[in-house]
Amino acid sequence: MKDRQLTLRDFLEIYDFVTKEGIKLDGVYKHSGIKAWHDFDGYTCWLGYKDLTITLLFHGRFSIEYEHKDTLESFHKIANKFTVS
């Protein structure tokens, strides 16, 4: 599979996959090292992987924060397996 930039749609697909196929523990779903959780009303969702956090906001915005570039690259490799396109 070719490497590409992930979009908001991709992040939502990943979130959906992790929450459907992952294991839930203390309100956090986990699958293949990726964690997914949301706030009390579901308007803000997060994906986490090692030192990386992706914040998905209600109005179609998102932010990506990480400490190490190799963490982002590792996340992309895992996440590309979960996306349709």
C-alpha positions as CSV (number, residue, x, y, z in Angstrom):
1,M,0.0,0.0,0.0
2,K,1.3,3.4,-0.9
3,D,2.0,5.9,1.9
4,R,-0.1,9.0,1.8
5,Q,-1.3,11.8,4.0
6,L,-4.2,10.8,6.2
7,T,-7.3,13.0,6.1
8,L,-10.1,13.8,8.6
9,R,-12.2,11.1,6.9
10,D,-9.3,8.6,7.4
11,F,-9.0,9.5,11.1
12,L,-12.8,9.0,11.6
13,E,-12.5,5.6,9.9
14,I,-9.7,4.7,12.2
15,Y,-11.7,5.9,15.2
16,D,-14.7,3.8,14.1
17,F,-12.5,0.7,13.5
18,V,-10.8,0.9,16.8
19,T,-14.1,1.4,18.7
20,K,-15.8,-1.4,16.9
21,E,-12.9,-4.0,16.8
22,G,-10.9,-2.9,19.8
23,I,-11.0,-3.9,23.5
24,K,-12.6,-1.4,25.8
25,L,-11.1,-0.8,29.2
26,D,-12.0,2.2,31.5
27,G,-13.7,4.0,28.6
28,V,-10.8,3.7,26.2
29,Y,-10.7,1.4,23.2
30,K,-7.5,-0.1,22.1
31,H,-6.5,-2.0,18.9
32,S,-3.0,-2.6,17.5
33,G,-1.5,0.0,19.9
34,I,-3.9,2.7,18.8
35,K,-6.2,4.1,21.5
36,A,-9.6,5.8,20.9
37,W,-11.7,7.7,23.4
38,H,-14.2,10.6,23.5
39,D,-15.5,13.2,25.9
40,F,-18.8,12.9,27.7
41,D,-21.0,14.2,24.8
42,G,-19.0,12.8,21.9
43,Y,-18.3,16.1,20.3
44,T,-14.5,15.7,20.8
45,C,-12.7,12.4,20.1
46,W,-9.1,11.4,20.3
47,L,-6.8,8.9,18.8
48,G,-3.6,8.1,20.7
49,Y,-0.5,6.1,19.8
50,K,2.7,6.3,22.0
51,D,3.5,10.1,22.3
52,L,1.1,11.0,19.5
53,T,-2.4,12.5,20.1
54,I,-4.9,13.3,17.4
55,T,-7.8,15.5,18.4
56,L,-11.0,15.3,16.3
57,L,-13.3,18.2,16.7
58,F,-17.1,18.4,16.0
59,H,-16.9,20.9,13.1
60,G,-14.5,18.9,11.0
61,R,-11.2,20.2,12.4
62,F,-8.4,18.1,13.8
63,S,-5.0,18.6,15.3
64,I,-2.0,16.3,15.5
65,E,0.5,16.5,18.3
66,Y,3.6,14.3,18.8
67,E,7.1,14.4,20.2
68,H,8.9,12.1,17.8
69,K,8.6,12.0,14.0
70,D,9.1,8.2,14.0
71,T,6.0,7.9,16.1
72,L,4.0,9.6,13.5
73,E,5.5,7.4,10.8
74,S,4.7,4.2,12.8
75,F,1.2,5.4,13.4
76,H,0.7,6.0,9.6
77,K,1.9,2.4,8.8
78,I,-0.7,0.9,11.3
79,A,-3.4,3.4,10.4
80,N,-3.2,2.8,6.6
81,K,-4.3,-0.8,7.2
82,F,-7.5,0.5,8.8
83,T,-8.6,2.9,6.0
84,V,-10.6,2.1,2.9
85,S,-8.8,4.3,0.3
